[in-house]
Amino acid sequence: MQDDNNISNFKADNQNIVKNKELNILEALIPVVILMGLLAYNIFFVDGQEWLGTYTNQLILLMGGLVAMIDGLFNKVSLNIMIKEVWENLKSVFVPILILFLVGALAGTWLISGVIPAMVYYGLQVLSPEIFLPASVVIAAVISIATGSSWTTSATVGIALVGIGSALGIHPGMIAGAVISGAYFGDKMSPLSDTTNLAPAMAGTDLFTHIRYMTITTVPTIIITLIVFTVISMNIDTNGNANISSLLSTIDNTFNISPWLFLVPGIVIALILAKTKPLIALGAGVVLAAIFAFIFQPEILNNLSESKFEAILNSIMTDTSIVTENEKLNDLFSAGGMKGMLWTIYLILCAMVFGGIMDAIGALAKITQALLSVATTIFGLFTSTVISCLGLNTIASDQYLAIVIPGKMFKKAYEDRGLAPENLSRTLEDSGTVTSVLIPWNTCGAYQSGVLGVGVGEYFVYAIFNWLSPFTTLLFAAFRIKIKMLTQK
């Protein structure tokens, strides 16, 4: 979820699905095939970043956009229309980009103020490896239900849980997968979430009918997720227990640890629960952490710079590293500030360029129509919806488009099959909302990997709730389990 209701309202009310009769399905797929081919080549044959430098994925997305633009020009789409659609896409991610900058500043100031070290210090004493992963799912789920935001959950408790788990010797991909699983369960089920409000609006049902109907597939999925993480936790080989006393001593010697430091995240969460704008809530977290750094960590500030004020500014804007006698903690106690978010922001901007051009030339509508045309059965309709949501998360790089476009395109087809609209709204969430985080160049995948410091490839397998949800909804459709019809005989 991107944390501003105005974004979803814009998408729901103003998103025009561009149709182009000149474009056929093969032409619509050309940019997609080239994009997927280049990305696959980069991942499997060139070891990620070495081919075109640091910004390889961003350049590949722009190449895909260039191919789509040429495709559009050959099919009588003016350059002005493409530019306009790209601009609309870029405007839609303005607030998320500001949030990303603030999250970078938050990570830096929470580090030098001692907030993150305090979370790790106390968390190490409470959470053991045997319960850590399922506990992380539950903690993230509770926070996300309360806030309605997977993004806020990751930026607060998510960062802390990755730090605590890493200190316990648990693989960061496992921890990030557990956090994301819980966060997206909460995001999906919370009435405060904008995607949870957007899906029923597109399908033509009401919010609480939608949430009740989602429990049919969502509850079994989260139960399976918890069981799997419990089994993993009971069998992982960690060296955390033996090192806890040493880690605690190092943290205590480096920082001034106090329960008062929890006031900072507590106030931020309280502001979010009070429905304060995310930019204001996160900005308040940065300012409060800066004040607490002056009060609790003067020695840290003196070690980082000749001026305490300069040390604070550096933590907000650029890289900050606090050296301790423990190498594992040195990796943990470093932050990139706003500068550390630039790679993610560039990825989002390039993805919006590609998605905007694909929408402008009518390719997104053409691909969705092709899927709709082969949906001759009820199961085929559900399958086409899932594939459409997954495809749009991949191609358009935006979870709102992955809900809005299939919602509008498939609504009448569900009605014609006699299916209640909550079938569509649930499928949109099961396959659109939760899978966005599994695509590295999607706004959600880029955000989560940037904030948690764990690549999508590292947490993909462990984001069990997210990739299992589409399979669950298809399983229920295949066996006609709790498929509500418009008229009951």
N, C-alpha and C positions, 0 to 999 in steps of 0.2 A: 504494500500500500504506500502510495506517495502521500505525504501527510498534509494535504490541504484540500478541503472539501471543494474549493472553487475549481480545482482541476477537474474533478469528476463531473461537476455540474457543467463545465464547459464541454467536456467530451460528450456527455449525454444529450445536451440540448442542441449543440451546434455541429456535431460531427456529421459531415456529408459523405455518404459512400459514393465515390466517383465511379461511374460506369462508362466504359468505352467500347462501343460496338466494333470499332476498327481493330481492337486487340483480340487475338485468339489465345487460347490457354497455353499453347506452346511458347508464344511470345511473352506471355505473362511470367512463365517459369524460367526464362533465360537468365534474368538477373539473379534469381534465387539459386539456380544451379551453379552459376559462376561464383557467387558469394560462398556457397557451401563448399565448393571445390577448393577455393583459395584458403578458406579457414581450415579445412581438413588438411590441406598440404602444409599449412603453417604449424598445425598441431602435431601431425604424425611424422613429417619428414624433415622439418627444419627446427625442431625443438623450441617451438614457441616464439621467442622474441628475436631470434638472430637474423631472420631473413631480411626484414625491412627496418630493423632497429627497434627501439623501445615502443614505438607506437604502431607496430605491425597490424594489430587488429583494427585500429582506427583507420589506417590507410586502406585496408581491405574493404571495410564498409564504404568508404568513399569511392573506391573502384567499382563496387557493386552499384552505388548510386549513379556513377557515370554511365555504366552499362544500361541501367534503367532509364536514364535520361535519353540516351541515344535511341533506345527501344520506343520511348514515348514520342520522340520527334518523328520517327518513321511512321508512327501511327496517329499523326495529326494532333498531338497534344502540344500546346504552345509552351514555350519556356517560362512565360509569365505565370501560367497556372502552376507549373512545377515549383517555381520559386515561392509562390504564395502558400502552397501546401507545406513546403519545408518550413517556412516562417511560422505557420500555425503550429507545427510540431515543436519547433524550438521554443515558442512562447509557452507551450504547455509544460515544459520541463524547467522553466525559470525558477519556480519556487523549490522544486527538488534539488536544483543545483545550489541554491542558497543554503538549503538544509545540509547538503554535503559539506560545504565550506564550514558551516557551524559545527558539524560533527567532527571535522578535523581539528578545529580550534578547541572543541570540548575535550577530545582525547589528549591534546597537549596540556591544557590547563588542569585537567583531572589527574594527570600524571605528576606534574610538579607540585600540585597542592597536596598530594598524598591520598587523594580520594581512591584512585585505582589501587595503589599499594595497600590501603586499608581494607578494601574489598577482598583483595587476595589474601591478606594477613588473617582476617577473621574467617574468610571462606575456607581456607586450608584447614582450619580447626573444626569446621562443621561438616564439610562435604568430603567424604572418603571416596576412593576410586570405585568401591563396590556399588555405590548408589548414585554416583555423580551424573552419569548420562541420563537415566530416567528422571532424576531430580531436576536436571537442566531443562528437560522437555516441559515438566510441570511448571517450573518457575517462569519460563518464557511464556507459556500458555496463559498463566494467570495475569502477568503484566500486560500481555497483548490483548486479552479480553477486556481488561480494565481501561486500557488506553485506546483500543481500536486500531493499533498501529504496530505492524511488524518492524517498521523502520525505527521507531522510538525504542522498541524493546531491544533491538540489536545494539543501538547506540548507547544504551545504559547498562542493563544487566548482561547483555550479550558480550560486550567487551570484557566485563568483569569475569564472567564464566569461562571465557576462553583463556584468560590469564590464570585463573585458579586451576583449571584443568591441565593447562600446559605445565604448571608448577608441580602438579601431581604425576606428571609423566604420561598423560593421555594425549593421543594424537589430535592436533588441532582440527583436522577434518571431521573427526568424530564429534568433537564438541560443537563445532559450527553447525553440523548436520542436526544435532539435538536441539540447539537453540533455534535454528530456522524451522524445524518441524513444529516445535511448540509455538513459536511466534506466528506462523502462518495458520495454525489451528485457531489460535485466539483471534487473529485478524479476520479469519473467515466467519467465525461465529459471533463476533462482537457487533451489536447494533450501532456502535460508534464508528465502525469501519466504513470508508467511502465505497470500497468495492462491494461490500455486503449490501449497501444501499443501491449501488449502481446496477447490479445484476437483476434484482427483481423489477427495477424501473424499466430495463430493456425488455424483459420477458413479459411484463404486464401482470405482475402479482404484487402482493404487499410484503413489507419487510419481515414481519414476524411469521407469516406463513412460510416464507422463504427459509428463515432460520430453522424453524421446526422441521421442515422437509429435509434440510441439509443434515440434520442429526442422523438420519437413516444411513447415510454413507460415511459421514465424517466421524461419528463415534467409533464404529468398528475399525476404521483406519487408524485413529489415534491409539486405540487399545493395542492393535498389532504393533504399532510403532513403539509403544512403551514396553511391550513384551520383548521385542527384538533388542532394544537398548538395555533392558535389564539383563538379558542373556549375554550381550557383549560386555557389559560392565563386570559381570561375574567371571568372565574369562580373559579379560585383557591383562597383559603382563606389564605392570608398571613398577617403577622404582620410587614412586612418590612417597610412600610411607616412611622409608628409611631416611629421606632427605627433608622431611617436613621441619624437624627441629632446627636444622641448619638454615633452611629457607626463612623460617620465622625469625631467627636470630639476625640474619642478614638484613631483612626488611626493617626490623626494629632498630638496628644500628644505623641504617641509612636515613630513614624517615622518622618524623615525629608522628607516631600512629595514635589516633584518638577516635573514640566513637563519635565525637562531634563532627568529624569529617563527613559522616553519613547525612548530615543536614543538606549538603549540596545535592546529591541525587534525590533525596527525599523531597526537597522543594521542587525540583524539576518535574518529578512524577506527579506531585500534587497539582502543579500548574497545568499539566497535560490532562489530568482527571477533571480539572475545573474548566476544560475545553478552551484553554488559552491557545492562541495560535502557536504552532510548533516553532516558528522562527523566534517568537518572544520567549517561549519556554527554554529553548536551547541557548538562546542568547543570555538569558538569566543564569543558566548553568555555567556559561563561560565566565561571566562577571563575578559570580559568587566564588567560583574556584580560584580566580585570580586574587580575590580578597583573602581567601583562606590560605593561599600560598604565602602571602605576606605574613599572616599570623602564625601559621604552623610550620612552615618550611623555610625560614630565612637562610639557613646554612646551605640548603640546596640551591636557592637563588644566587647566593654569593659564589658558589662553586661553578655555576653555569655562566655567569657574566659579572663584569665589574659593577653593573647597575642592576638592581632588583627589577626595576621597571623594564629594562631591556630584556631580561630573562623571561619575563611574562610575555612580552611582545613576540619574542622568538618562539616560545611554546605555541602561541596562537598561529603564527605565520609559517614557520619553517620547522626543520628537524630538531628534535630534542632527545638527548640520550643521557641517562643517569647511570653512571658506572658503579657497580657494586663488586664485592669479592666473589659473587656467584655468577658464572657465565650464563646460566639459564635465565636468571633474573635480568641480566644485561639486555638480552634479546626482548624480554617482556617489557622492561622499563624504557622503551623508546617510542617516540611518536613523530609523525610527519607533519602535524599541523595542517593548515589549509593547503600548503604545498603538496602534502601527501595525497590529497584528494584530486589533484589535477589529472592524473592518468584516467581515473574513473570518469571525471567530468568530460574529458575529451572523447572517451568512448561513448558516453550517452549522447553527446552532440552529434557525433558521426552516425550513430544509429538512427537518430531522429532525421538526419538528412536522407539516409537510405529509405527509411520507412515513409517519409513524406513524399519522395519521388514515386515510390511504388504505389502509394495511394493515389497520387495525382494522375498517373497514367492509366488508372483503372485496373491494375494488376491484382490488388488485394480483393476487390469485388469479383474479378473473373475467377480467381482461384477458389473463393468461397462458393460461387455459383456452381463451379464444376463439382465440388464436393456435394452440394445440395442435390445436384441432378442424379447422382448415383444412390441416393438414400431412398431405396424403394421399400424398406421395411422399417419398423420402429427401432430395432437394434441398429440398422444402417443409419438412421437419422441421428441417434445418439453418437454413433461412431464418427459420423461426418462432423458433428458439432465439436467433439473432442479434438479431432484432427485439425479442424479449422482454428480452434483456440490455440493449440500447440504451434501451428504454422504461423499464426499472426504474432505470437510471442517471439518466434524466431525471426520472422521477416520484418515486422513493423517495430520490434524491439520495445514494445510498450504494452503493459498489461491492460490498460484501459481500452486500447484498440482491440485487444484480444477478447474483451467482453462486449464492447459496443457493436462492432461489425457483425460477429456471429449472432448477437442478440437480435439485431435488426433484420438480418438476412434469414434467420431460421424461425422467427416468431410465427409467421403464417403457416409454415410447414408443420409445426407442432400442433397448431390449431386444427389444420386439415386432417391430421392423424387422430384427432380427438384427445390429445394429451393436454393435461392441465399445465398452465404456464410455469408452475414451480418446477416442473421437470427440466425445462430449459434453463431457468435461473440457477438451479442446483448444478447442472452440467457445466454452465459457464464458470461457476466458482471452482468446481472440482478439477477443471482442466485449464482454465484461464488464469485465475488468481494465483493458485499455488505453484504452477509450473514456471511462472515468469522468473523466479529466482534461480532456475536451473539453466538459464541461457546466459552465458558470460557477457554478451553485449546488450542484453535487455537492461532497461533502467534498473530493475530490481536486482538482477544478478550482479550488475556492476556495483550497485550500492552495497549490497550485503558483503561481497568479497572485499570491497574497499574498506568498509567499516570494521569488519571482523578480522581483516588481515589474513584471510584464508581464501585461496583461489576456488572458483566454482568446481574445477576438476578435482580438487581435494575433498570438498564436502558433498559432491553430487550423490555418491552412493549412500552416504549417511543421512541425506535429507529424505528419510524414508517416507514420512507423511506426504511430502510433496510429489514424489514420483509415483507413490502407491495410489493416490487419490483418483487419477483418471482411470486406472485399472479397476478400482472399486466401483466407480459409477458405471463402467461398461459391464462389469460382472452382474450388477443388479439389473441392468437393462436387458442383458442376454437371457436371464432367468425370470424376467418380469417380476422382480421382487419390489413391492411397494411402488409400482409405477401408477401414479394417480391419473385417472381419465377425467375428461370434462363432464361426462355423464356416467353415473354408476348404474348398472342394470341390477 
